Amino acid sequence: MNYRITHRTRYIYNEPVTLCHNEARLLPREMDGQQCIQCRLIIDPAPADLREWIDYFGNRVVFFFIEHPH
């Protein structure tokens, strides 16, 4: 069985912000009986830095920050 899942997170501010730090736990993980064929994380505006790691529970975590007005 194949699934196609789309998720969108949107932040709306009252005025422009110059800095934000985020952690996303949205990427699928590989497990017995579950295989990710394709996934992508689109961040707009583009982050100044992005790092990904696996947490203690095996979840994929992405940390990113944006350092310009948006």
C-alpha positions as CSV (number, residue, x, y, z in Angstrom):
1,M,0.0,0.0,0.0
2,N,1.3,3.5,-0.9
3,Y,0.4,6.7,0.7
4,R,1.0,10.3,-0.4
5,I,1.0,12.7,2.5
6,T,1.2,16.5,2.3
7,H,1.6,18.8,5.3
8,R,1.9,22.6,5.4
9,T,2.9,24.7,8.4
10,R,2.5,28.4,8.0
11,Y,3.5,31.1,10.4
12,I,1.7,34.5,10.2
13,Y,3.2,37.4,12.2
14,N,1.7,40.8,12.9
15,E,5.0,42.4,11.7
16,P,8.2,41.2,10.1
17,V,10.5,39.2,12.3
18,T,14.3,39.0,11.9
19,L,15.1,35.7,13.6
20,C,13.4,32.4,14.1
21,H,14.7,29.0,15.3
22,N,12.7,25.9,14.5
23,E,12.7,22.1,15.0
24,A,10.6,20.0,12.7
25,R,9.8,16.4,13.2
26,L,7.9,15.9,10.0
27,L,10.0,13.5,8.0
28,P,9.1,9.9,7.8
29,R,11.3,7.3,9.3
30,E,12.3,3.9,7.9
31,M,11.0,0.9,9.9
32,D,10.2,-2.7,9.4
33,G,7.3,-2.7,7.0
34,Q,7.6,1.0,6.2
35,Q,9.8,2.4,3.5
36,C,10.0,6.1,2.4
37,I,10.3,6.3,-1.4
38,Q,10.5,10.1,-1.5
39,C,10.2,13.0,0.9
40,R,11.2,16.6,0.9
41,L,11.1,19.5,3.3
42,I,10.6,22.9,1.6
43,I,11.4,26.0,3.7
44,D,10.6,29.5,2.5
45,P,12.3,31.8,3.0
46,A,15.5,29.6,2.8
47,P,17.1,29.0,6.1
48,A,20.6,30.4,7.1
49,D,21.4,26.9,8.4
50,L,19.8,23.5,8.5
51,R,20.9,20.3,10.3
52,E,19.2,16.9,10.5
53,W,19.7,14.1,13.0
54,I,18.0,11.1,14.5
55,D,16.6,11.6,18.0
56,Y,16.7,9.0,20.8
57,F,13.4,7.5,19.6
58,G,14.6,7.1,16.0
59,N,12.7,10.1,14.6
60,R,14.2,12.4,12.0
61,V,14.7,15.9,13.4
62,V,15.5,19.0,11.3
63,F,16.7,22.2,13.1
64,F,16.8,25.4,11.0
65,F,16.9,29.1,11.5
66,I,16.2,32.1,9.4
67,E,18.1,35.3,10.2
68,H,16.7,38.0,7.9
69,P,13.4,39.9,7.9
70,H,10.5,37.8,6.8
